[in-house]
Amino acid sequence: MVVALLVLTQSADTIHAQTTTAAQLQEVLEPLAIAHAGEVAVSVRVLDEANNVTCHWNYQGQRVMPTASLIKLPIMLEAYRQAAAGEVSLDDMLTLRTEDQVPGSGLLTAHFSPGLILSLRDAIRLMIRYSDNTATNLVVDHIGLPSTSST
């Protein structure tokens, strides 16, 4: 699913000058959804500058899916927004504390000890690439939950 979202983002740059059609979305995304070994449900709505839906496509889009880790996408977006605004730096260093570690949750809890120092950039990578909940907590503690909610 995340792979499909990334491909759509990259493809959107190439087809930005023209009108996006459901057929174009299907051509790019459906093979990825079909080839994925896990369960996949995708729903895409293309918006214009006024936030009007100009195109809609879905693959099992009505299917109910667990969404616990989807919160990590707006957290990542907010961290990058704050970095672009100069509010934080992706090079800010974060220190892993015992109270940050969430049992059964990713690399930082299973393989690293409290006292580990890592950059905000690396915490974001762990959060997205490995769905590391401890890394997620470090990022949220650094950028703030209220600002994440508004993103």
Phi and psi in degrees as GROMACS dihedral restraints (atoms count N, CA, C in turn):
[ dihedral_restraints ]
;  ai    aj    ak    al  type     phi  dphi    fc
    3     4     5     6     1   -63.1    20    10
    4     5     6     7     1   -37.8    20    10
    6     7     8     9     1   -58.2    20    10
    7     8     9    10     1   -44.3    20    10
    9    10    11    12     1   -62.4    20    10
   10    11    12    13     1   -39.0    20    10
   12    13    14    15     1   -64.6    20    10
   13    14    15    16     1   -40.0    20    10
   15    16    17    18     1   -67.3    20    10
   16    17    18    19     1   -41.0    20    10
   18    19    20    21     1   -63.3    20    10
   19    20    21    22     1   -41.0    20    10
   21    22    23    24     1   -61.2    20    10
   22    23    24    25     1   -42.9    20    10
   24    25    26    27     1   -60.6    20    10
   25    26    27    28     1   -45.4    20    10
   27    28    29    30     1   -67.1    20    10
   28    29    30    31     1   -40.9    20    10
   30    31    32    33     1   -68.0    20    10
   31    32    33    34     1   -32.1    20    10
   33    34    35    36     1   -60.9    20    10
   34    35    36    37     1   -33.8    20    10
   36    37    38    39     1   -63.2    20    10
   37    38    39    40     1   -39.2    20    10
   39    40    41    42     1   -73.7    20    10
   40    41    42    43     1   -32.4    20    10
   42    43    44    45     1  -106.4    20    10
   43    44    45    46     1    13.7    20    10
   45    46    47    48     1   -58.8    20    10
   46    47    48    49     1   -38.2    20    10
   48    49    50    51     1   -71.0    20    10
   49    50    51    52     1   -22.1    20    10
   51    52    53    54     1  -108.3    20    10
   52    53    54    55     1   170.0    20    10
   54    55    56    57     1   -77.6    20    10
   55    56    57    58     1   129.5    20    10
   57    58    59    60     1   -77.7    20    10
   58    59    60    61     1   134.3    20    10
   60    61    62    63     1  -115.0    20    10
   61    62    63    64     1   160.1    20    10
   63    64    65    66     1   -59.9    20    10
   64    65    66    67     1   -35.4    20    10
   66    67    68    69     1   -63.5    20    10
   67    68    69    70     1   -39.4    20    10
   69    70    71    72     1   -64.9    20    10
   70    71    72    73     1   -44.7    20    10
   72    73    74    75     1   -61.4    20    10
   73    74    75    76     1   -44.3    20    10
   75    76    77    78     1   -61.1    20    10
   76    77    78    79     1   -42.7    20    10
   78    79    80    81     1   -60.4    20    10
   79    80    81    82     1   -38.2    20    10
   81    82    83    84     1   -82.6    20    10
   82    83    84    85     1   -44.5    20    10
   84    85    86    87     1   -92.5    20    10
   85    86    87    88     1   -35.9    20    10
   87    88    89    90     1   -60.9    20    10
   88    89    90    91     1   -42.7    20    10
   90    91    92    93     1   -60.0    20    10
   91    92    93    94     1   -35.9    20    10
   93    94    95    96     1   -66.7    20    10
   94    95    96    97     1   -42.7    20    10
   96    97    98    99     1   -64.3    20    10
   97    98    99   100     1   -44.0    20    10
   99   100   101   102     1   -66.5    20    10
  100   101   102   103     1   -39.8    20    10
  102   103   104   105     1   -75.0    20    10
  103   104   105   106     1   -20.1    20    10
  105   106   107   108     1   -67.8    20    10
  106   107   108   109     1   135.4    20    10
  108   109   110   111     1   -73.5    20    10
  109   110   111   112     1   -24.3    20    10
  111   112   113   114     1   -92.2    20    10
  112   113   114   115     1  -171.3    20    10
  114   115   116   117     1   -79.0    20    10
  115   116   117   118     1   136.1    20    10
  117   118   119   120     1  -133.3    20    10
  118   119   120   121     1   135.0    20    10
  120   121   122   123     1  -140.5    20    10
  121   122   123   124     1   129.0    20    10
  123   124   125   126     1  -132.3    20    10
  124   125   126   127     1   136.6    20    10
  126   127   128   129     1  -136.5    20    10
  127   128   129   130     1   125.1    20    10
  129   130   131   132     1  -123.7    20    10
  130   131   132   133     1   131.8    20    10
  132   133   134   135     1  -124.9    20    10
  133   134   135   136     1   122.3    20    10
  135   136   137   138     1   -91.7    20    10
  136   137   138   139     1   127.9    20    10
  138   139   140   141     1  -110.1    20    10
  139   140   141   142     1   147.5    20    10
  141   142   143   144     1   -88.4    20    10
  142   143   144   145     1  -174.8    20    10
  144   145   146   147     1   -61.2    20    10
  145   146   147   148     1   -24.8    20    10
  147   148   149   150     1   -94.9    20    10
  148   149   150   151     1    12.2    20    10
  150   151   152   153     1    64.7    20    10
  151   152   153   154     1    26.2    20    10
  153   154   155   156     1   -86.8    20    10
  154   155   156   157     1   138.4    20    10
  156   157   158   159     1   -71.7    20    10
  157   158   159   160     1   120.3    20    10
  159   160   161   162     1  -103.2    20    10
  160   161   162   163     1   -16.2    20    10
  162   163   164   165     1  -159.8    20    10
  163   164   165   166     1   142.2    20    10
  165   166   167   168     1  -137.9    20    10
  166   167   168   169     1   135.5    20    10
  168   169   170   171     1  -144.9    20    10
  169   170   171   172     1   145.0    20    10
  171   172   173   174     1  -145.8    20    10
  172   173   174   175     1   156.0    20    10
  174   175   176   177     1  -126.8    20    10
  175   176   177   178     1   108.4    20    10
  177   178   179   180     1    52.9    20    10
  178   179   180   181     1    37.0    20    10
  180   181   182   183     1   -64.8    20    10
  181   182   183   184     1   -20.2    20    10
  183   184   185   186     1   -89.5    20    10
  184   185   186   187     1    -4.9    20    10
  186   187   188   189     1   -70.9    20    10
  187   188   189   190     1   133.4    20    10
  189   190   191   192     1   -80.9    20    10
  190   191   192   193     1   128.1    20    10
  192   193   194   195     1  -129.4    20    10
  193   194   195   196     1   147.9    20    10
  195   196   197   198     1   -65.9    20    10
  196   197   198   199     1   139.9    20    10
  198   199   200   201     1  -126.3    20    10
  199   200   201   202     1    20.8    20    10
  201   202   203   204     1   -52.8    20    10
  202   203   204   205     1   -46.6    20    10
  204   205   206   207     1   -82.2    20    10
  205   206   207   208     1    -4.8    20    10
  207   208   209   210     1   -64.1    20    10
  208   209   210   211     1   -22.6    20    10
  210   211   212   213     1   -59.8    20    10
  211   212   213   214     1   -23.7    20    10
  213   214   215   216     1   -67.5    20    10
  214   215   216   217     1   -27.9    20    10
  216   217   218   219     1   -65.6    20    10
  217   218   219   220     1   -51.4    20    10
  219   220   221   222     1   -65.4    20    10
  220   221   222   223     1   -28.9    20    10
  222   223   224   225     1   -63.9    20    10
  223   224   225   226     1   -45.9    20    10
  225   226   227   228     1   -61.2    20    10
  226   227   228   229     1   -46.2    20    10
  228   229   230   231     1   -59.4    20    10
  229   230   231   232     1   -42.2    20    10
  231   232   233   234     1   -66.2    20    10
  232   233   234   235     1   -39.8    20    10
  234   235   236   237     1   -61.6    20    10
  235   236   237   238     1   -44.5    20    10
  237   238   239   240     1   -68.0    20    10
  238   239   240   241     1   -35.7    20    10
  240   241   242   243     1   -62.6    20    10
  241   242   243   244     1   -45.7    20    10
  243   244   245   246     1   -64.5    20    10
  244   245   246   247     1   -37.7    20    10
  246   247   248   249     1   -65.2    20    10
  247   248   249   250     1   -42.9    20    10
  249   250   251   252     1   -64.7    20    10
  250   251   252   253     1   -31.7    20    10
  252   253   254   255     1   -84.7    20    10
  253   254   255   256     1    -2.9    20    10
  255   256   257   258     1    78.3    20    10
  256   257   258   259     1    12.8    20    10
  258   259   260   261     1   -78.7    20    10
  259   260   261   262     1   -31.4    20    10
  261   262   263   264     1  -138.7    20    10
  262   263   264   265     1   167.6    20    10
  264   265   266   267     1  -118.7    20    10
  265   266   267   268     1   141.5    20    10
  267   268   269   270     1   -65.0    20    10
  268   269   270   271     1   -14.9    20    10
  270   271   272   273     1   -91.2    20    10
  271   272   273   274     1    -0.7    20    10
  273   274   275   276     1   -55.2    20    10
  274   275   276   277     1   138.8    20    10
  276   277   278   279     1   -97.0    20    10
  277   278   279   280     1   134.4    20    10
  279   280   281   282     1  -115.2    20    10
  280   281   282   283     1   141.6    20    10
  282   283   284   285     1  -109.9    20    10
  283   284   285   286     1   124.9    20    10
  285   286   287   288     1   -73.3    20    10
  286   287   288   289     1   124.9    20    10
  288   289   290   291     1  -112.2    20    10
  289   290   291   292     1   157.4    20    10
  291   292   293   294     1   -54.0    20    10
  292   293   294   295     1   -43.5    20    10
  294   295   296   297     1   -69.1    20    10
  295   296   297   298     1   -13.9    20    10
  297   298   299   300     1   -79.7    20    10
  298   299   300   301     1   -25.7    20    10
  300   301   302   303     1   -74.8    20    10
  301   302   303   304     1   128.8    20    10
  303   304   305   306     1  -107.4    20    10
  304   305   306   307     1   119.7    20    10
  306   307   308   309     1   -55.1    20    10
  307   308   309   310     1   141.4    20    10
  309   310   311   312     1    66.8    20    10
  310   311   312   313     1    29.8    20    10
  312   313   314   315     1  -133.6    20    10
  313   314   315   316     1    87.6    20    10
  315   316   317   318     1    74.1    20    10
  316   317   318   319     1  -170.4    20    10
  318   319   320   321     1   -72.8    20    10
  319   320   321   322     1   -39.8    20    10
  321   322   323   324     1   -64.4    20    10
  322   323   324   325     1   -31.7    20    10
  324   325   326   327     1   -83.6    20    10
  325   326   327   328     1   -43.0    20    10
  327   328   329   330     1   -76.7    20    10
  328   329   330   331     1   -29.4    20    10
  330   331   332   333     1  -126.3    20    10
  331   332   333   334     1    -2.0    20    10
  333   334   335   336     1  -130.6    20    10
  334   335   336   337     1   151.8    20    10
  336   337   338   339     1   -98.1    20    10
  337   338   339   340     1   154.1    20    10
  339   340   341   342     1   -54.6    20    10
  340   341   342   343     1   145.7    20    10
  342   343   344   345     1   102.8    20    10
  343   344   345   346     1   -15.3    20    10
  345   346   347   348     1   -58.4    20    10
  346   347   348   349     1   135.1    20    10
  348   349   350   351     1  -112.0    20    10
  349   350   351   352     1   127.2    20    10
  351   352   353   354     1  -140.6    20    10
  352   353   354   355     1   158.2    20    10
  354   355   356   357     1   -77.7    20    10
  355   356   357   358     1   159.0    20    10
  357   358   359   360     1   -57.1    20    10
  358   359   360   361     1   -40.8    20    10
  360   361   362   363     1   -56.5    20    10
  361   362   363   364     1   -46.9    20    10
  363   364   365   366     1   -68.7    20    10
  364   365   366   367     1   -36.2    20    10
  366   367   368   369     1   -63.5    20    10
  367   368   369   370     1   -40.4    20    10
  369   370   371   372     1   -63.6    20    10
  370   371   372   373     1   -42.9    20    10
  372   373   374   375     1   -60.4    20    10
  373   374   375   376     1   -44.8    20    10
  375   376   377   378     1   -64.0    20    10
  376   377   378   379     1   -39.8    20    10
  378   379   380   381     1   -61.2    20    10
  379   380   381   382     1   -44.4    20    10
  381   382   383   384     1   -84.2    20    10
  382   383   384   385     1   -50.2    20    10
  384   385   386   387     1   -69.2    20    10
  385   386   387   388     1   -39.5    20    10
  387   388   389   390     1  -113.8    20    10
  388   389   390   391     1     6.4    20    10
  390   391   392   393     1    52.1    20    10
  391   392   393   394     1    41.0    20    10
  393   394   395   396     1   -77.2    20    10
  394   395   396   397     1   112.7    20    10
  396   397   398   399     1   -70.3    20    10
  397   398   399   400     1   -30.9    20    10
  399   400   401   402     1   -65.9    20    10
  400   401   402   403     1   -43.3    20    10
  402   403   404   405     1   -61.6    20    10
  403   404   405   406     1   -39.7    20    10
  405   406   407   408     1   -58.3    20    10
  406   407   408   409     1   -45.9    20    10
  408   409   410   411     1   -61.9    20    10
  409   410   411   412     1   -39.6    20    10
  411   412   413   414     1   -62.5    20    10
  412   413   414   415     1   -43.8    20    10
  414   415   416   417     1   -64.4    20    10
  415   416   417   418     1   -47.5    20    10
  417   418   419   420     1   -61.9    20    10
  418   419   420   421     1   -41.6    20    10
  420   421   422   423     1   -60.4    20    10
  421   422   423   424     1   -34.1    20    10
  423   424   425   426     1   -79.8    20    10
  424   425   426   427     1   -40.7    20    10
  426   427   428   429     1   -95.2    20    10
  427   428   429   430     1   -18.1    20    10
  429   430   431   432     1    93.5    20    10
  430   431   432   433     1   132.8    20    10
  432   433   434   435     1   -70.7    20    10
  433   434   435   436     1   -39.8    20    10
  435   436   437   438     1   -58.1    20    10
  436   437   438   439     1   -40.8    20    10
  438   439   440   441     1   -69.1    20    10
  439   440   441   442     1   -31.5    20    10
  441   442   443   444     1   -65.5    20    10
  442   443   444   445     1   -39.7    20    10
  444   445   446   447     1   -63.3    20    10
  445   446   447   448     1   -32.7    20    10
  447   448   449   450     1   -79.4    20    10
  448   449   450   451     1   -16.7    20    10
